[in-house]
Amino acid sequence: MKIFVPPIKSQGIKTKLVEWISSNIKEIKFDRWVEPFMGTGVVAFNVRPKKALLCDSNPHIINFYNALKDKEITSSIVKQHLIIEGEKLLKSDGKHYYEIRNRFNETGSPLDFLFLSRSCFNGMMRFNKKGGYNVPFCKKPNRFAQALVTKITNQVENISQIIENGDYTFINQDFKITLEQIESSNLVYSDPPYIGRHVDYFDSWSVDEEIILKNGLMKSNANFILSTWLSNKYRVNNYVFDIWKDCFVTTKEHFYHVGGKESNRNAVYEALLSNIPLTDSISNADMKFRIDSNESQLTSKPKTYSSPKQLTLTLEEQKPNS
């Protein structure tokens, strides 16, 4: 499966999980794809439904994708913007980043939003209480070298074509409003901020909101899947067995890298929760039993690779001419 990576960067993006998500829903029939938390949009853009309602509480994400949809932003416009601002960034030894950040906080320019998301520290998307973007610079003045500009330009072009070939609606709104717009024939993919873990998002997230989300999804009578975490080496996400106790569970081991040391390569069991059986899912009770019994939590089949054949070169000693 070819993965289409969106141009907007953010921590928690599902790029490495989208093939797994897609494989688990390929048999589900639906007439519209709905996301209350679209984030970067990587899941929707790779599932590529014919019709989609994509919502988020972050207005800048929605503004950016509506600008692509309306062709106010094109790949050529993005290329020109990144080249001009990238040169200023290089000449200013990185100080121009903060000029762009101040300008963005005043105007909300979608082009500046893209610039910041690709030059900020660690791909974070964080805002202060007043809604101002406050992530510092990544300290790489030559951030927009030609190769990266070409890469981002291609990403913009790819996503623009996906949007053009579908019936996609992008709306800036609270998830509770989106829940009221779900129809029983829809398939809902929900990727809320991960409960029980520190997150940087446009809004905060609480247990009460998790419960509202669960109740709204159940009330809609639509099929739904939800991304969350199941466990890491320190603890288990017990909300899976409390708030979401009626759901099926599908898991995949995923690694997060924090720092440069191998010891900082932390494994997390990612989970898909659903109100219908998925390709690799088991019941909530069966997963709880596995955890209590210290059995494997993995439900998805690990990816296997064929072993390369080893070539052996035999050298023969050449006899001198007699």
C-alpha positions as CSV (number, residue, x, y, z in Angstrom):
1,M,0.0,0.0,0.0
2,K,1.4,3.4,-1.0
3,I,1.1,5.8,1.9
4,F,0.2,9.4,1.0
5,V,1.8,11.7,3.7
6,P,0.0,15.0,4.2
7,P,2.1,18.2,4.2
8,I,1.1,19.3,7.7
9,K,3.2,17.7,10.4
10,S,2.1,16.9,14.0
11,Q,3.1,14.7,16.8
12,G,0.9,11.6,17.0
13,I,0.3,11.5,13.2
14,K,-0.9,8.0,12.2
15,T,1.4,7.6,9.1
16,K,3.0,4.4,10.4
17,L,-0.4,2.9,11.4
18,V,-2.5,3.8,8.5
19,E,-1.9,0.6,6.6
20,W,-2.9,-1.4,9.7
21,I,-6.1,0.7,10.1
22,S,-7.0,0.4,6.4
23,S,-6.6,-3.4,6.4
24,N,-8.9,-3.8,9.4
25,I,-11.8,-1.8,7.8
26,K,-11.6,-3.0,4.1
27,E,-14.7,-5.2,4.4
28,I,-16.9,-2.5,6.0
29,K,-19.5,-0.9,3.8
30,F,-20.4,2.8,4.3
31,D,-21.7,5.8,2.4
32,R,-19.7,8.5,4.2
33,W,-16.5,8.6,6.2
34,V,-16.7,10.9,9.3
35,E,-13.8,12.1,11.5
36,P,-14.6,14.3,14.6
37,F,-10.8,14.7,15.1
38,M,-9.2,14.8,11.6
39,G,-5.8,16.1,12.7
40,T,-3.5,16.0,9.7
41,G,-6.0,13.9,7.8
42,V,-3.5,11.1,7.1
43,V,-6.1,8.3,7.7
44,A,-8.8,9.8,5.5
45,F,-6.4,10.7,2.7
46,N,-5.2,7.1,2.6
47,V,-8.5,5.3,3.0
48,R,-9.7,7.7,0.3
49,P,-13.5,7.4,0.7
50,K,-15.7,8.8,-2.0
51,K,-17.5,11.1,0.5
52,A,-16.2,12.4,3.9
53,L,-17.0,14.8,6.7
54,L,-13.7,15.8,8.2
55,C,-13.8,18.0,11.4
56,D,-11.4,19.4,13.9
57,S,-11.5,22.0,16.7
58,N,-8.2,23.4,15.4
59,P,-9.3,26.1,12.9
60,H,-5.9,26.3,11.2
61,I,-6.0,22.7,10.0
62,I,-9.4,23.2,8.6
63,N,-8.5,26.5,7.0
64,F,-5.4,24.9,5.3
65,Y,-7.4,22.0,3.8
66,N,-10.2,24.3,2.7
67,A,-7.6,26.5,1.0
68,L,-6.4,23.4,-0.9
69,K,-9.9,22.4,-1.8
70,D,-10.8,25.9,-3.1
71,K,-7.4,26.1,-4.9
72,E,-6.4,29.2,-3.0
73,I,-3.3,27.2,-2.2
74,T,-1.6,25.1,-4.9
75,S,1.7,23.2,-5.0
76,S,3.3,26.0,-7.1
77,I,2.2,28.6,-4.5
78,V,3.5,26.5,-1.7
79,K,6.9,26.1,-3.5
80,Q,7.3,29.8,-4.0
81,H,6.3,30.6,-0.4
82,L,8.7,28.1,1.1
83,I,11.6,29.2,-1.1
84,I,11.2,32.9,-0.3
85,E,10.6,32.4,3.4
86,G,13.3,29.7,3.6
87,E,15.9,32.0,2.2
88,K,15.0,34.7,4.8
89,L,15.2,32.0,7.5
90,L,18.7,31.1,6.4
91,K,19.9,34.7,6.2
92,S,18.5,35.5,9.6
93,D,20.1,32.4,11.3
94,G,16.6,31.2,12.3
95,K,15.3,34.5,13.7
96,H,12.9,34.8,10.8
97,Y,10.9,31.9,12.2
98,Y,9.6,34.1,15.0
99,E,8.7,36.8,12.6
100,I,6.6,34.2,10.7
101,R,5.1,32.9,14.0
102,N,4.1,36.5,15.0
103,R,2.6,37.1,11.6
104,F,0.7,33.8,11.7
105,N,-0.8,34.6,15.1
106,E,-2.1,37.9,13.7
107,T,-3.4,36.7,10.3
108,G,-3.8,32.9,10.6
109,S,-2.3,32.5,7.1
110,P,-2.6,28.8,5.9
111,L,0.8,29.2,4.1
112,D,2.5,30.4,7.3
113,F,0.8,27.6,9.2
114,L,2.4,25.1,6.8
115,F,5.8,26.9,7.2
116,L,5.6,26.7,11.0
117,S,4.6,23.0,11.1
118,R,7.6,22.1,9.0
119,S,10.2,24.2,10.8
120,C,9.1,24.1,14.4
121,F,10.7,22.0,17.2
122,N,10.0,18.3,17.0
123,G,6.9,18.6,14.7
124,M,4.8,19.8,17.6
125,M,1.5,21.6,17.2
126,R,0.9,23.6,20.4
127,F,-1.1,26.7,21.2
128,N,-1.3,28.9,24.3
129,K,-4.5,29.7,26.1
130,K,-5.2,32.7,23.8
131,G,-4.9,30.4,20.8
132,G,-1.4,31.6,19.8
133,Y,1.0,29.2,18.2
134,N,3.9,29.0,20.7
135,V,6.3,26.2,19.5
136,P,9.9,27.3,19.3
137,F,12.2,26.9,16.2
138,C,14.0,23.6,15.5
139,K,17.4,25.4,15.2
140,K,18.1,24.4,11.6
141,P,18.3,27.7,9.6
142,N,18.7,25.8,6.3
143,R,15.4,23.9,7.1
144,F,14.0,24.5,3.6
145,A,16.7,23.1,1.4
146,Q,15.6,22.2,-2.1
147,A,15.0,18.5,-1.4
148,L,12.6,19.3,1.5
149,V,10.8,22.0,-0.5
150,T,10.3,19.5,-3.4
151,K,9.0,16.9,-0.9
152,I,6.5,19.2,0.6
153,T,5.4,20.5,-2.8
154,N,4.7,16.9,-3.9
155,Q,2.8,16.2,-0.7
156,V,0.6,19.2,-1.4
157,E,0.0,18.1,-5.0
158,N,-0.9,14.5,-3.9
159,I,-3.4,15.6,-1.2
160,S,-4.9,18.2,-3.5
161,Q,-5.7,15.5,-6.1
162,I,-7.2,13.2,-3.5
163,I,-9.5,16.1,-2.3
164,E,-10.4,17.0,-5.8
165,N,-11.4,13.4,-6.7
166,G,-13.6,13.0,-3.7
167,D,-16.6,14.8,-2.0
168,Y,-14.8,16.1,1.1
169,T,-16.2,18.6,3.6
170,F,-13.9,20.2,6.1
171,I,-15.5,21.9,9.1
172,N,-14.0,23.6,12.2
173,Q,-16.2,22.6,15.1
174,D,-16.3,20.9,18.5
175,F,-16.5,17.1,18.3
176,K,-19.9,17.2,20.1
177,I,-21.4,19.0,17.1
178,T,-19.9,16.4,14.8
179,L,-21.4,13.6,16.8
180,E,-24.9,15.1,16.2
181,Q,-24.2,15.0,12.4
182,I,-23.4,11.3,12.2
183,E,-25.8,9.1,10.2
184,S,-26.4,5.4,10.8
185,S,-24.9,4.5,7.4
186,N,-21.6,6.3,8.1
187,L,-18.3,4.9,9.2
188,V,-16.8,7.0,11.9
189,Y,-13.0,7.1,12.6
190,S,-12.3,8.8,15.9
191,D,-8.8,9.8,16.9
192,P,-9.2,11.9,20.1
193,P,-6.2,13.0,22.2
194,Y,-5.0,9.9,24.0
195,I,-6.6,9.8,27.4
196,G,-4.1,9.2,30.3
197,R,-1.1,10.4,28.4
198,H,0.3,13.9,28.0
199,V,-0.8,15.4,24.7
200,D,-0.2,18.7,22.9
201,Y,-3.4,19.6,21.1
202,F,-5.5,22.6,20.3
203,D,-7.8,21.8,23.2
204,S,-7.4,19.8,26.4
205,W,-9.0,16.4,26.9
206,S,-10.7,14.9,29.9
207,V,-12.4,11.7,31.1
208,D,-15.8,13.5,30.9
209,E,-15.1,14.3,27.2
210,E,-14.1,10.6,26.6
211,I,-17.4,9.5,28.1
212,I,-19.4,12.1,26.0
213,L,-17.5,10.7,22.9
214,K,-18.4,7.1,23.7
215,N,-22.0,7.9,24.4
216,G,-22.4,10.0,21.2
217,L,-20.8,7.2,19.0
218,M,-23.1,4.6,20.5
219,K,-26.2,6.9,20.1
220,S,-25.4,7.4,16.4
221,N,-26.0,3.7,15.6
222,A,-23.2,4.0,13.1
223,N,-20.2,1.7,12.8
224,F,-17.2,3.3,14.4
225,I,-13.5,2.7,15.1
226,L,-11.4,4.6,17.6
227,S,-7.6,4.9,18.0
228,T,-6.2,4.9,21.5
229,W,-3.3,3.2,23.4
230,L,-3.6,-0.1,25.3
231,S,-0.4,-0.4,27.2
232,N,3.3,0.3,27.5
233,K,5.9,-1.2,29.7
234,Y,4.8,0.9,32.7
235,R,1.1,0.7,32.7
236,V,-2.2,-0.3,31.1
237,N,-4.9,2.1,29.8
238,N,-7.7,0.8,32.0
239,Y,-10.2,3.2,30.3
240,V,-10.3,0.6,27.5
241,F,-11.9,-1.9,30.0
242,D,-14.1,0.7,31.7
243,I,-15.5,3.4,29.3
244,W,-15.0,1.2,26.2
245,K,-15.8,-2.2,27.8
246,D,-18.5,-3.0,25.2
247,C,-16.0,-2.7,22.3
248,F,-13.9,-5.1,20.4
249,V,-10.1,-4.6,20.6
250,T,-7.5,-4.8,17.9
251,T,-3.8,-4.1,18.7
252,K,-0.5,-3.4,17.1
253,E,2.9,-2.9,18.6
254,H,4.3,0.5,17.7
255,F,7.6,2.2,18.7
256,Y,8.2,5.8,19.6
257,H,11.7,7.3,19.5
258,V,12.6,9.8,22.2
259,G,16.2,10.9,21.9
260,G,19.0,9.1,20.1
261,K,19.6,6.2,22.5
262,E,18.3,2.7,21.8
263,S,17.1,2.6,25.5
264,N,14.7,5.4,24.6
265,R,13.0,3.3,21.9
266,N,9.7,2.8,23.7
267,A,7.1,0.2,22.6
268,V,3.4,0.9,23.0
269,Y,0.5,-1.3,22.1
270,E,-1.7,0.9,19.9
271,A,-5.4,-0.2,19.9
272,L,-8.4,0.2,17.6
273,L,-11.7,0.0,19.5
274,S,-14.8,-0.8,17.5
275,N,-18.5,-1.6,18.0
276,I,-18.2,-4.3,15.3
277,P,-15.6,-7.1,14.8
278,L,-12.6,-6.0,12.7
279,T,-10.2,-8.2,10.8
280,D,-7.8,-8.8,13.8
281,S,-10.1,-7.9,16.7
282,I,-10.9,-9.9,19.8
283,S,-13.5,-9.2,22.5
284,N,-12.8,-6.7,25.3
285,A,-13.1,-9.5,27.9
286,D,-10.6,-11.7,26.0
287,M,-8.1,-8.8,25.9
288,K,-8.5,-8.2,29.7
289,F,-7.9,-11.9,30.3
290,R,-4.7,-11.7,28.3
291,I,-3.4,-8.8,30.3
292,D,-4.4,-10.3,33.6
293,S,-2.7,-13.6,32.5
294,N,0.4,-11.9,31.2
295,E,-0.2,-13.2,27.7
296,S,0.5,-11.5,24.5
297,Q,-1.6,-8.4,23.8
298,L,-0.9,-8.5,20.1
299,T,-3.9,-9.3,17.9
300,S,-2.5,-8.2,14.5
301,K,-0.3,-10.6,12.6
302,P,3.3,-9.4,12.6
303,K,4.7,-8.4,9.2
304,T,7.0,-11.1,7.8
305,Y,9.8,-10.6,5.3
306,S,11.3,-13.2,3.1
307,S,14.9,-14.0,4.0
308,P,17.4,-12.9,1.4
309,K,19.4,-15.6,-0.3
310,Q,23.0,-15.6,0.7
311,L,25.4,-15.6,-2.2
312,T,28.7,-17.4,-1.8
313,L,31.7,-16.6,-3.9
314,T,34.3,-19.3,-4.2
315,L,37.8,-18.3,-5.2
316,E,40.0,-20.9,-6.8
317,E,43.7,-20.7,-6.8
318,Q,45.0,-20.3,-10.3
319,K,47.9,-22.7,-11.0
320,P,51.0,-21.1,-12.7
321,N,51.7,-22.1,-16.3
322,S,53.9,-25.1,-16.5
